[in-house]
Amino acid sequence: MHHLRAHPPTDPGKGPGGRPAGHGPPWRRGCAGRPVRTGRGPGRRAGQGSGSFGDTHRRGVLERFGGPGRFGDPDRRENRIPWASTIVLGVIVMVGTNVAAHGQDREPLGVVAGLLLFAAVAVLLVRHRHPVLAVTGTSAATLVYLGLGYPYGPVFFAVAVGCFSAIVSGHRKAAWWSLGALWAGHLLSAHWLYRWLPPDGDGPAPWAQELAVTAWVAAIVAAAELLRVRREQWAAARAERAAAEKRRADEERLRMARELHDVLAHSISVINVQAGVGLALLDTDPEQARTALTTIKSASKEALGEVRQVLENLRTPGDAPRSPAPGLDRLPELVDQAAGAGLTVTVERDGTPGPLPPGTDLAAFRIVQEALTNVVRHSGSRTALVRITHGGSHLGLSVDDEGPATGGDAGGSGNGLIGMRERAAALGGTIDAGPRTDGGFRVTAELPLRPGASPDGAEREEAP
């Protein structure tokens, strides 16, 4: 068992832990001296605002997926008239019908036929705004065209486009009814009404032809339904990706909030205690007051350096951090800082220390840091005991103080304890914080050393 004890400094020329005043820990001091660009300085590029991380991330999502119009913004798409595709379809229908008319014993094409073909295609200009009107109009024009005995041809392409637009936009029944009416009307005109319809002397249509028309109608419906299903799947996938992006943004925001809280809470607590000491001793003991002010300067400088480091990681999330994350190897520095706030900390270690995973090392350091901060802020005790247990598959932490609580929030409350629990849960560990029977307060944590391992050493089953 190894012991490490630190006491509050008394040398007015020294800071916490006997270091020269104004010199913070290397891992904090490393980023404190670098300049940070402000929102109004020349280092900020044009167009950069001061929006929140969530706004910036949402803008990145829109840019990554091509903006709101790439996948079809509903309002924008409904207001767009498809001139180009409709003109191309009209040319195909007109030219293709004239070509297909050769060799068919049907009514010759004329002005009426041209108007009906034009109407069957022109009504498709409103297929985005009014898909029901488009499929109904093109089916009606096609039925009249065929009922008057004009040649078969690419006019069915217009019907297919109208049907696709209606089904994809959600008007399936309107598309089915329109196609069903077209098929039934053609069946009646070809096998019953042909006696009174042109061309003169025409007989009933062969049933093989009706089977072909039926197969064409069924193929249009099947293809349109398949496209509808695929579009719904694409929409669901896009919504899932957007939700995942939002979830990652929320998780990143919470992570940054935890980091900022852990960085600031400890330093601000030290500053608060030393400010009170300085005010109390300003007239009676100026040298001790000077020492308190020196500690405030050092703690504020260290806090500023860590905040800059967090903000730099936020601005460039893909880059490697410029300063190493703190771990239990820097626990003596944390003990010295607590001593600067008047708290004597004893550290005991059980087991054989070994290398820790980076995530576990950082979480352990932050948990101990927050627990000691809560002792400074919420406990009347001026001593604390930190016990670290190195197990084969887990790391145990325990922070005890003798109490009593100096207020209603014994051991702290709110973001501090929540942050500790979130850090432990993210690694698959557990944490418990609560008052002891003798009046003190205890924080215990169990952190796994292997991914997927529970604190008791058993492998955790993957969620289905």
Beta strands, then each sheet from edge to edge (+ up, - down):
strand 1: 2-6
strand 2: 344-350
strand 3: 383-390
strand 4: 394-401
strand 5: 430-435
strand 6: 441-448
sheet 1: 1+ 2- 3- 4+ 6- 5+
end
